[in-house]
Amino acid sequence: MAVEQYRQIIQRLILERSQRRLAQEEIETQAVLDTERDHYLLLHTGWRGNNRTHGCSIHLDIKDGKIWIQHDGTEVGIATLLLEQGVPKEDIVLAFHSPYMRQFTEFATQ
């Protein structure tokens, strides 16, 4: 698949997830889509009572024509969603695993 297709798939997945409402009204969900540098994040920021919250549930990058999953805080697994969209396993890098451990997955090592 072409990088432009990957950009569209990633943006669609992140925007779909950004539309889901969290139980707490004070939590804002932000889709960060940097198509120039190919960085894509889903952030959550706000307040839970008196406690500040700020975190990333999805962080994807496109590097050298492959999708690098830097962080996956989803229940179903972002790799599964990418596969369902037709992205081949050899174009997905589980970057949250160490380079050594990646060789034991079914996905690309780099």
Secondary structure, DSSP 8 states (H G I E B T S, - for coil): --HHHHHHHHHHHHHHHHTS--SSTTEEEEEEEETTTTEEEEEEEEEETTEEEEEEEEEEEEETTEEEEEEE--SS-HHHHHHHTT--GGGEE-TTS-HHHHTTSSSB--
